[in-house]
């Protein structure tokens, strides 16, 4: 937790202290609970924007592109040795 200082009307502070006393809690605890409730209700009304949504459309292109063009089959045939398996450099594993 981080300490902060706020200005509160005397009447509001009195009410908070009364609630804290009734619940057997500290005034700080009641204020934290009230702030958490406020922030939660604000997020329900206006959810915070997810920064990952900014990634949508970054790689968009005017032309459709087929990524499964069969090139992977050619790559596999040239890169997989029947005896030694996959190798980036075929001679490094022998």
ZADO-1210 file (C-alpha; in nm, 4 decimals, padded with zeros to 6 digits):
<atoms>
<atom x="00.0000" y="00.0000" z="00.0000" code="UNK" pos="1"/>
<atom x="00.1026" y="00.3571" z="-00.0549" code="UNK" pos="2"/>
<atom x="00.0307" y="00.6453" z="00.1811" code="UNK" pos="3"/>
<atom x="-00.1561" y="00.9511" z="00.0506" code="UNK" pos="4"/>
<atom x="-00.3208" y="01.2586" z="00.1976" code="UNK" pos="5"/>
<atom x="-00.6690" y="01.3814" z="00.1050" code="UNK" pos="6"/>
<atom x="-00.8851" y="01.6762" z="00.2069" code="UNK" pos="7"/>
<atom x="-01.2310" y="01.5763" z="00.3368" code="UNK" pos="8"/>
<atom x="-01.5234" y="01.7859" z="00.4573" code="UNK" pos="9"/>
<atom x="-01.5622" y="01.7641" z="00.8336" code="UNK" pos="10"/>
<atom x="-01.9138" y="01.6208" z="00.8053" code="UNK" pos="11"/>
<atom x="-01.8001" y="01.3484" z="00.5681" code="UNK" pos="12"/>
<atom x="-01.5050" y="01.2632" z="00.7902" code="UNK" pos="13"/>
<atom x="-01.7359" y="01.2435" z="01.0917" code="UNK" pos="14"/>
<atom x="-01.9665" y="01.0056" z="00.9012" code="UNK" pos="15"/>
<atom x="-01.6703" y="00.7908" z="00.7981" code="UNK" pos="16"/>
<atom x="-01.5463" y="00.7762" z="01.1563" code="UNK" pos="17"/>
<atom x="-01.8926" y="00.6734" z="01.2784" code="UNK" pos="18"/>
<atom x="-01.9118" y="00.3944" z="01.0195" code="UNK" pos="19"/>
<atom x="-01.5627" y="00.2767" z="01.1164" code="UNK" pos="20"/>
<atom x="-01.6549" y="00.2709" z="01.4852" code="UNK" pos="21"/>
<atom x="-01.9774" y="00.0766" z="01.4174" code="UNK" pos="22"/>
<atom x="-01.7886" y="-00.1810" z="01.2098" code="UNK" pos="23"/>
<atom x="-01.4933" y="-00.2008" z="01.4479" code="UNK" pos="24"/>
<atom x="-01.2535" y="-00.0940" z="01.1745" code="UNK" pos="25"/>
<atom x="-01.0151" y="00.1936" z="01.1221" code="UNK" pos="26"/>
<atom x="-01.1279" y="00.5061" z="00.9394" code="UNK" pos="27"/>
<atom x="-00.8548" y="00.4359" z="00.6819" code="UNK" pos="28"/>
<atom x="-00.9989" y="00.0906" z="00.6173" code="UNK" pos="29"/>
<atom x="-01.3476" y="00.2338" z="00.5608" code="UNK" pos="30"/>
<atom x="-01.2077" y="00.4976" z="00.3224" code="UNK" pos="31"/>
<atom x="-01.0135" y="00.2316" z="00.1262" code="UNK" pos="32"/>
<atom x="-01.3286" y="00.0190" z="00.0993" code="UNK" pos="33"/>
<atom x="-01.5317" y="00.3198" z="-00.0194" code="UNK" pos="34"/>
<atom x="-01.2688" y="00.4140" z="-00.2786" code="UNK" pos="35"/>
<atom x="-01.2470" y="00.0563" z="-00.4078" code="UNK" pos="36"/>
<atom x="-01.6258" y="00.0424" z="-00.4395" code="UNK" pos="37"/>
<atom x="-01.6278" y="00.3743" z="-00.6264" code="UNK" pos="38"/>
<atom x="-01.3567" y="00.2658" z="-00.8705" code="UNK" pos="39"/>
<atom x="-01.5317" y="-00.0681" z="-00.9330" code="UNK" pos="40"/>
<atom x="-01.8623" y="00.1027" z="-01.0108" code="UNK" pos="41"/>
<atom x="-01.6866" y="00.3482" z="-01.2453" code="UNK" pos="42"/>
<atom x="-01.5209" y="00.0605" z="-01.4310" code="UNK" pos="43"/>
<atom x="-01.8601" y="-00.1068" z="-01.4728" code="UNK" pos="44"/>
<atom x="-02.0014" y="00.2122" z="-01.6272" code="UNK" pos="45"/>
<atom x="-01.6917" y="00.2925" z="-01.8318" code="UNK" pos="46"/>
<atom x="-01.4512" y="-00.0022" z="-01.8582" code="UNK" pos="47"/>
<atom x="-01.0861" y="00.1028" z="-01.8881" code="UNK" pos="48"/>
<atom x="-00.9480" y="00.0602" z="-02.2373" code="UNK" pos="49"/>
<atom x="-00.7355" y="-00.2474" z="-02.2894" code="UNK" pos="50"/>
<atom x="-00.4007" y="-00.1322" z="-02.4373" code="UNK" pos="51"/>
<atom x="-00.3800" y="-00.4547" z="-02.6397" code="UNK" pos="52"/>
<atom x="-00.6791" y="-00.3404" z="-02.8464" code="UNK" pos="53"/>
<atom x="-00.4486" y="-00.0821" z="-03.0068" code="UNK" pos="54"/>
<atom x="-00.2742" y="-00.3727" z="-03.1837" code="UNK" pos="55"/>
<atom x="-00.5839" y="-00.4535" z="-03.3902" code="UNK" pos="56"/>
<atom x="-00.5250" y="-00.3673" z="-03.7527" code="UNK" pos="57"/>
<atom x="-00.1516" y="-00.3014" z="-03.7217" code="UNK" pos="58"/>
<atom x="-00.0699" y="-00.5728" z="-03.9719" code="UNK" pos="59"/>
<atom x="-00.3669" y="-00.5195" z="-04.1997" code="UNK" pos="60"/>
<atom x="-00.3164" y="-00.5243" z="-04.5726" code="UNK" pos="61"/>
<atom x="-00.5308" y="-00.4276" z="-04.8688" code="UNK" pos="62"/>
<atom x="-00.4694" y="-00.7630" z="-05.0324" code="UNK" pos="63"/>
<atom x="-00.5674" y="-01.0960" z="-04.8844" code="UNK" pos="64"/>
<atom x="-00.2716" y="-01.3282" z="-04.8416" code="UNK" pos="65"/>
<atom x="-00.2786" y="-01.7067" z="-04.8203" code="UNK" pos="66"/>
<atom x="-00.0225" y="-01.8054" z="-04.5621" code="UNK" pos="67"/>
<atom x="-00.0684" y="-02.1755" z="-04.6349" code="UNK" pos="68"/>
<atom x="00.0819" y="-02.1625" z="-04.9835" code="UNK" pos="69"/>
<atom x="00.2624" y="-02.4958" z="-04.9575" code="UNK" pos="70"/>
<atom x="00.6026" y="-02.3406" z="-04.8914" code="UNK" pos="71"/>
<atom x="00.6176" y="-02.5093" z="-04.5544" code="UNK" pos="72"/>
<atom x="00.6113" y="-02.8520" z="-04.7204" code="UNK" pos="73"/>
<atom x="00.9139" y="-02.7617" z="-04.9338" code="UNK" pos="74"/>
<atom x="01.0928" y="-02.6287" z="-04.6266" code="UNK" pos="75"/>
<atom x="01.0207" y="-02.9459" z="-04.4318" code="UNK" pos="76"/>
<atom x="01.1444" y="-03.1679" z="-04.7142" code="UNK" pos="77"/>
<atom x="01.4729" y="-02.9794" z="-04.7366" code="UNK" pos="78"/>
<atom x="01.5201" y="-02.9346" z="-04.3608" code="UNK" pos="79"/>
<atom x="01.4267" y="-03.2734" z="-04.2134" code="UNK" pos="80"/>
<atom x="01.6796" y="-03.5503" z="-04.2406" code="UNK" pos="81"/>
<atom x="01.5207" y="-03.8969" z="-04.2230" code="UNK" pos="82"/>
<atom x="01.7950" y="-04.0145" z="-03.9851" code="UNK" pos="83"/>
<atom x="01.8800" y="-03.7066" z="-03.7777" code="UNK" pos="84"/>
<atom x="01.5512" y="-03.5123" z="-03.7826" code="UNK" pos="85"/>
<atom x="01.5126" y="-03.1363" z="-03.8021" code="UNK" pos="86"/>
<atom x="01.8240" y="-02.9224" z="-03.8168" code="UNK" pos="87"/>
<atom x="01.8770" y="-02.5576" z="-03.9036" code="UNK" pos="88"/>
<atom x="02.2300" y="-02.6430" z="-04.0100" code="UNK" pos="89"/>
<atom x="02.2262" y="-03.0026" z="-04.1326" code="UNK" pos="90"/>
<atom x="02.5945" y="-03.0624" z="-04.0577" code="UNK" pos="91"/>
<atom x="02.5917" y="-02.9241" z="-03.7019" code="UNK" pos="92"/>
<atom x="02.4158" y="-03.2314" z="-03.5541" code="UNK" pos="93"/>
<atom x="02.6351" y="-03.4966" z="-03.7104" code="UNK" pos="94"/>
</atoms>
